Amino acid sequence: MRSAAASTMLSFLGLCAAVSSVKAADPEVLIHIPLLPFQKNIVAHGIVSAIGYLVLLPLGILLARYTRTFTNKWFHAHWFVQTIVSGPLIIASFALARHATTQAGTGHYNDTHKKWGLAIFILYWIQLAIGVLIHFVKPRFGFRLGGRPLQNYFHAILGLFILAASFYQVRYGFRVEYPLQSGRGKVGNGANIVWWIWVFLIPVVYFAGVALLIRRQYRQEALARDKSVPTATSSGENMAMNAAPGAQATY
């Protein structure tokens, strides 16, 4: 009996030693708790938001920035990415966030992340409306700066603001909001490293395009304006705004 008791005690001590060797900072090594439905929706919201706002929207902006002076088809690619590709993901992101907070019973638009999310979502649709106004309606009224309508500049600035706000929103989401809303603890540092690389890379690529191509763009737009003067025999149609690849450019 003593031998059996001693053996049992040694086994117990061995188990205790094994358990104590596990890092206290990693409790899920021993027990993995499956995500609850609302937590799954929070995770899905974060992934879809990151793809829609930090991958696809920058892609649409960079397409406009780099291709507009080389082809008059640049707008088709820009419009397709910003609307047809990004739009469904942005809508899905918003819907997932609403559904997750409804499931969790934590309320809507009652903290910084939720309020910013609603604001960015609304600004996205305002930005699309301004794009439609500029490229399809093409109003000829209002002030002009450097030969370009003010709404073109506003469209570009608003697009960059939405992108900057999205970077802030995504990082705030996985650093602060996710632990607060899910109760699962902080996201691994890998997400933070990727975010820092991306927030550095996208502006560098964008402003490199500005530095390399802005003079070419302005020359093309000036040429288009010179050709837009109607002749006595013309019907008065202004047909030259599409003559140069960058004539109706925004970004």
C-alpha positions as CSV (number, residue, x, y, z in Angstrom):
1,M,0.0,0.0,0.0
2,R,2.8,2.3,0.9
3,S,4.4,1.6,-2.5
4,A,1.2,2.3,-4.3
5,A,0.7,5.5,-2.4
6,A,4.3,6.6,-3.1
7,S,3.8,5.8,-6.8
8,T,0.5,7.8,-6.8
9,M,2.2,10.7,-5.1
10,L,5.1,10.7,-7.5
11,S,2.7,10.7,-10.5
12,F,0.8,13.6,-9.0
13,L,4.0,15.6,-8.4
14,G,5.1,14.9,-12.0
15,L,1.7,16.2,-13.3
16,C,2.1,19.3,-11.2
17,A,5.6,19.9,-12.6
18,A,4.3,19.5,-16.1
19,V,1.4,21.9,-15.5
20,S,3.7,24.4,-13.9
21,S,5.9,24.4,-17.0
22,V,3.1,25.9,-19.1
23,K,3.4,29.6,-19.4
24,A,0.8,31.4,-17.3
25,A,0.3,34.0,-20.1
26,D,-1.0,31.3,-22.4
27,P,-4.0,29.8,-20.6
28,E,-5.6,28.4,-23.8
29,V,-2.8,25.8,-24.1
30,L,-4.6,23.6,-21.6
31,I,-8.2,24.5,-22.5
32,H,-9.5,25.8,-25.8
33,I,-12.8,27.5,-25.4
34,P,-14.7,27.6,-28.7
35,L,-15.9,31.0,-29.9
36,L,-19.5,31.9,-29.2
37,P,-21.7,33.0,-32.1
38,F,-21.4,36.7,-31.4
39,Q,-17.6,36.3,-31.0
40,K,-17.4,34.6,-34.4
41,N,-19.3,37.5,-36.0
42,I,-16.9,40.0,-34.3
43,V,-13.9,38.1,-35.8
44,A,-15.6,37.9,-39.2
45,H,-16.3,41.6,-39.0
46,G,-12.7,42.4,-38.3
47,I,-11.4,40.3,-41.2
48,V,-13.9,41.6,-43.7
49,S,-13.4,45.2,-42.6
50,A,-9.6,44.9,-43.0
51,I,-9.9,43.5,-46.5
52,G,-12.5,46.0,-47.6
53,Y,-11.1,49.2,-46.1
54,L,-7.3,48.5,-46.0
55,V,-6.8,46.4,-49.1
56,L,-9.5,47.1,-51.7
57,L,-10.0,50.8,-51.1
58,P,-6.2,51.5,-51.3
59,L,-6.1,49.4,-54.4
60,G,-8.7,51.5,-56.1
61,I,-6.9,54.7,-55.1
62,L,-3.6,53.4,-56.4
63,L,-5.1,52.3,-59.7
64,A,-6.4,55.8,-60.2
65,R,-3.1,57.4,-59.2
66,Y,-0.8,55.2,-61.4
67,T,-2.9,54.5,-64.5
68,R,-4.8,57.7,-65.2
69,T,-2.1,59.4,-67.2
70,F,-1.6,56.3,-69.5
71,T,-5.1,55.2,-70.4
72,N,-8.5,56.8,-70.5
73,K,-9.9,53.5,-69.2
74,W,-8.4,54.1,-65.7
75,F,-11.7,55.2,-64.3
76,H,-13.4,51.9,-65.2
77,A,-10.9,49.9,-63.0
78,H,-11.1,52.6,-60.2
79,W,-14.9,52.5,-60.2
80,F,-15.1,48.8,-60.4
81,V,-12.8,48.2,-57.4
82,Q,-14.3,51.0,-55.2
83,T,-17.9,50.1,-55.9
84,I,-18.5,46.6,-57.2
85,V,-15.7,44.8,-55.3
86,S,-15.3,46.9,-52.1
87,G,-19.0,47.8,-51.7
88,P,-20.3,44.3,-50.8
89,L,-17.5,43.7,-48.3
90,I,-18.1,47.1,-46.6
91,I,-21.8,46.4,-46.4
92,A,-21.1,42.9,-45.0
93,S,-18.7,44.4,-42.5
94,F,-21.3,46.8,-41.2
95,A,-24.0,44.2,-41.0
96,L,-21.7,41.8,-39.1
97,A,-20.9,44.5,-36.6
98,R,-24.6,45.3,-36.1
99,H,-25.5,41.6,-35.7
100,A,-22.6,40.9,-33.3
101,T,-23.6,43.8,-31.0
102,T,-27.2,42.7,-31.1
103,Q,-26.3,39.2,-30.2
104,A,-24.0,40.3,-27.3
105,G,-26.5,42.9,-26.1
106,T,-23.8,45.6,-25.8
107,G,-25.7,48.3,-27.7
108,H,-25.0,50.2,-30.9
109,Y,-22.9,53.3,-31.4
110,N,-22.2,53.8,-27.7
111,D,-18.4,53.8,-27.9
112,T,-15.6,55.3,-29.9
113,H,-15.1,52.3,-32.3
114,K,-18.8,51.9,-33.1
115,K,-19.3,55.7,-33.7
116,W,-16.3,55.8,-36.0
117,G,-17.5,52.7,-37.8
118,L,-20.8,54.4,-38.5
119,A,-19.1,57.6,-39.6
120,I,-16.7,55.9,-42.0
121,F,-19.6,53.8,-43.5
122,I,-21.6,56.9,-44.2
123,L,-18.6,58.8,-45.6
124,Y,-17.9,55.9,-48.0
125,W,-21.4,56.3,-49.5
126,I,-21.0,60.1,-49.7
127,Q,-17.7,59.5,-51.5
128,L,-19.3,57.3,-54.0
129,A,-22.0,59.9,-54.7
130,I,-19.4,62.6,-55.2
131,G,-17.6,60.3,-57.6
132,V,-20.8,59.8,-59.6
133,L,-21.3,63.5,-59.7
134,I,-17.8,64.2,-61.0
135,H,-17.5,61.5,-63.6
136,F,-21.1,61.0,-64.9
137,V,-23.0,64.3,-64.2
138,K,-19.9,66.5,-64.7
139,P,-21.3,69.8,-63.5
140,R,-19.8,72.9,-65.0
141,F,-20.8,75.4,-62.3
142,G,-18.9,76.4,-59.2
143,F,-15.4,77.5,-58.4
144,R,-12.3,76.1,-60.1
145,L,-8.8,75.9,-58.8
146,G,-6.0,75.5,-61.3
147,G,-8.5,74.7,-64.0
148,R,-10.1,71.9,-62.0
149,P,-13.5,72.0,-60.2
150,L,-13.3,72.1,-56.4
151,Q,-15.4,69.0,-56.1
152,N,-12.5,67.0,-57.7
153,Y,-10.1,68.2,-55.0
154,F,-12.7,67.5,-52.3
155,H,-13.2,63.9,-53.7
156,A,-9.5,63.2,-53.5
157,I,-9.1,64.7,-50.0
158,L,-12.2,62.8,-48.7
159,G,-10.9,59.6,-50.1
160,L,-7.6,59.9,-48.4
161,F,-9.3,60.9,-45.1
162,I,-11.5,57.8,-45.3
163,L,-8.4,55.7,-45.8
164,A,-6.6,57.3,-42.9
165,A,-9.6,56.9,-40.6
166,S,-9.9,53.3,-41.7
167,F,-6.3,52.6,-40.6
168,Y,-7.1,54.1,-37.2
169,Q,-10.4,52.2,-36.9
170,V,-8.9,48.8,-37.7
171,R,-6.1,49.1,-35.2
172,Y,-8.4,50.4,-32.5
173,G,-10.7,47.5,-33.3
174,F,-8.2,44.7,-32.7
175,R,-6.2,46.5,-30.0
176,V,-9.1,47.8,-27.8
177,E,-12.5,46.9,-29.1
178,Y,-12.1,43.2,-29.6
179,P,-10.8,42.4,-26.1
180,L,-13.6,44.7,-24.7
181,Q,-16.4,43.2,-26.6
182,S,-15.4,39.6,-26.9
183,G,-13.8,39.0,-23.5
184,R,-11.2,36.8,-25.3
185,G,-8.1,38.8,-24.6
186,K,-5.8,40.7,-26.9
187,V,-5.1,39.8,-30.5
188,G,-1.6,38.5,-31.1
189,N,1.1,41.0,-31.9
190,G,1.4,39.7,-35.5
191,A,-1.7,41.8,-36.5
192,N,0.0,44.9,-35.0
193,I,3.2,44.2,-37.0
194,V,1.3,43.8,-40.3
195,W,-0.7,46.9,-39.6
196,W,2.5,49.0,-39.1
197,I,4.0,47.7,-42.3
198,W,0.8,48.4,-44.2
199,V,0.3,51.9,-42.8
200,F,3.9,52.7,-43.9
201,L,3.8,51.1,-47.3
202,I,0.5,52.5,-48.7
203,P,1.3,56.2,-48.2
204,V,4.8,55.7,-49.6
205,V,3.5,54.0,-52.7
206,Y,0.7,56.6,-53.1
207,F,2.9,59.7,-52.7
208,A,5.6,58.2,-55.0
209,G,2.9,58.1,-57.7
210,V,2.1,61.7,-57.0
211,A,5.7,62.8,-57.2
212,L,6.3,60.8,-60.4
213,L,3.1,61.5,-62.3
214,I,1.5,64.7,-61.1
215,R,3.2,67.0,-63.7
216,R,2.2,64.6,-66.5
217,Q,-1.4,64.7,-65.3
218,Y,-1.6,68.5,-65.1
219,R,-0.2,68.8,-68.6
220,Q,-2.8,66.4,-70.0
221,E,-5.6,68.2,-68.2
222,A,-4.3,71.6,-69.5
223,L,-4.3,70.2,-73.0
224,A,-7.8,68.8,-72.6
225,R,-9.0,72.3,-71.5
226,D,-7.4,74.0,-74.5
227,K,-9.2,71.6,-76.8
228,S,-12.5,72.2,-75.1
229,V,-13.1,75.6,-76.6
230,P,-16.1,75.2,-78.9
231,T,-15.9,76.4,-82.5
232,A,-18.5,78.3,-84.4
233,T,-19.7,75.2,-86.2
234,S,-19.8,73.0,-83.2
235,S,-22.9,72.1,-81.3
236,G,-21.5,73.5,-78.1
237,E,-20.7,70.1,-76.7
238,N,-17.6,70.0,-74.5
239,M,-16.0,66.8,-75.7
240,A,-12.4,67.3,-74.7
241,M,-12.6,66.6,-71.0
242,N,-12.3,63.0,-72.0
243,A,-9.6,63.6,-74.6
244,A,-6.7,63.1,-72.2
245,P,-6.4,60.1,-69.9
246,G,-6.3,62.2,-66.8
247,A,-8.9,64.8,-67.7
248,Q,-11.5,63.8,-65.1
249,A,-9.0,62.5,-62.6
250,T,-9.6,62.8,-58.9
251,Y,-6.9,61.1,-56.9
